[in-house]
Amino acid sequence: MEEYTAREEYQQEMQRRSRYDLLFDFLRAAMVLVLVVRFGGAPLMRYLDSQVQHVRDRLGEAAETRRAAQEQALAMIAQEQEDRVRNEELMAKRALKKELVEEALRILEADYAAKRTPESEAALVDKFVEQMELVR
């Protein structure tokens, strides 16, 4: 068998067969391609068009979602700014009330210290005892 396969005619025949096999493989692939393009081209194009449209729709939705998110972020920033302003106003009002109450207490304390007499102290003690008995 080695002697037969080593012959020049056998080698040439094997090369010819390889070329024919290669040619037929090429023709088979070309025919499959022709059939796919001829009969599958329109459905394939419709499928690709639908996929392109789907991607475009999703891009549009993403852009709309991004725009809405940006508006929402701006609204949240504006709301936070309003809340901070209101909080600062409340803190200023509380500080002002605290100062007013402290000033009123200082004035009252100074007035009490200036007008304090043993008789007024006794009257206050009597009034306190009277109110404690009402609570019992």
C-alpha positions in Angstrom: 0.0 0.0 0.0 2.9 2.4 0.7 4.3 1.7 -2.7 0.9 2.4 -4.4 0.3 5.6 -2.4 3.8 6.8 -3.2 3.2 6.6 -7.0 3.1 9.9 -9.0 -0.4 9.2 -10.5 -1.9 8.5 -7.1 -0.5 11.8 -5.7 -1.9 13.7 -8.7 -5.3 12.1 -8.3 -5.4 13.0 -4.6 -4.5 16.6 -5.5 -7.2 16.7 -8.1 -9.7 15.3 -5.6 -8.7 17.9 -3.0 -9.2 20.7 -5.5 -12.7 19.3 -6.5 -13.6 18.9 -2.8 -12.5 22.5 -2.2 -14.4 23.7 -5.2 -17.6 21.8 -4.2 -17.3 23.1 -0.6 -17.1 26.6 -2.1 -20.1 26.0 -4.4 -22.1 24.5 -1.6 -21.4 27.6 0.6 -22.2 29.9 -2.3 -25.5 28.1 -2.9 -26.4 28.3 0.8 -25.6 32.0 0.8 -27.7 32.5 -2.4 -30.6 30.6 -0.9 -30.4 32.6 2.3 -30.2 35.9 0.5 -32.9 34.9 -2.0 -35.5 33.4 0.4 -34.4 34.7 3.7 -33.3 38.2 2.8 -36.7 39.9 3.3 -37.5 38.3 6.6 -33.9 38.9 7.8 -34.2 42.6 6.8 -37.6 42.9 8.6 -36.0 41.3 11.7 -33.0 43.7 11.5 -35.3 46.7 11.0 -37.4 45.7 13.9 -34.3 45.3 16.1 -33.0 48.7 15.0 -36.4 50.3 15.8 -36.4 48.5 19.2 -33.0 50.0 20.0 -34.1 53.4 18.8 -37.2 53.2 21.1 -35.1 52.1 24.0 -32.7 55.0 23.4 -35.6 57.4 23.3 -37.0 56.0 26.5 -33.6 56.3 28.2 -33.3 59.9 27.1 -36.8 60.7 28.4 -35.9 58.9 31.7 -32.7 60.8 32.0 -34.5 64.1 31.3 -37.1 63.3 33.9 -34.4 62.4 36.4 -32.6 65.6 35.9 -35.8 67.6 36.4 -36.5 65.6 39.5 -33.0 66.3 40.8 -33.4 70.0 40.2 -36.8 69.9 42.0 -35.2 68.1 44.9 -32.4 70.7 45.1 -34.9 73.5 45.1 -37.0 71.8 47.8 -33.9 71.3 49.9 -33.0 74.9 49.5 -36.5 76.0 50.6 -36.3 73.7 53.6 -32.9 75.1 54.6 -34.2 78.7 54.3 -37.3 77.8 56.4 -35.0 76.1 59.0 -32.8 79.1 59.2 -35.9 81.3 59.7 -37.2 79.1 62.5 -33.8 79.1 64.2 -33.6 82.9 64.0 -37.1 83.2 65.4 -36.3 80.8 68.3 -33.1 82.7 69.0 -35.0 86.0 69.0 -37.7 84.6 71.3 -35.1 83.2 73.6 -33.4 86.6 73.8 -36.7 88.4 74.4 -37.7 86.0 77.2 -34.3 86.3 78.8 -34.5 90.1 78.6 -38.0 90.0 80.0 -36.8 87.8 82.9 -33.9 90.2 83.6 -36.3 93.2 83.6 -38.8 91.3 85.8 -36.0 90.2 88.2 -34.6 93.7 88.4 -38.1 95.1 89.0 -38.8 92.5 91.7 -35.5 93.1 93.4 -36.2 96.9 93.4 -39.7 96.6 94.7 -39.2 93.7 97.2 -40.4 94.4 100.7 -41.0 92.1 103.7 -44.8 92.6 103.3 -44.8 91.6 99.6 -42.7 88.5 100.5 -45.2 87.5 103.2 -48.1 88.0 100.8 -46.4 85.8 98.2 -45.7 83.1 100.8 -49.4 83.2 101.9 -50.6 83.0 98.3 -48.3 80.0 97.6 -49.6 78.1 100.7 -53.2 78.9 99.7 -52.6 77.5 96.2 -50.9 74.4 97.6 -53.9 73.6 99.7 -56.1 73.9 96.6 -54.0 71.3 94.9 -54.4 68.7 97.7 
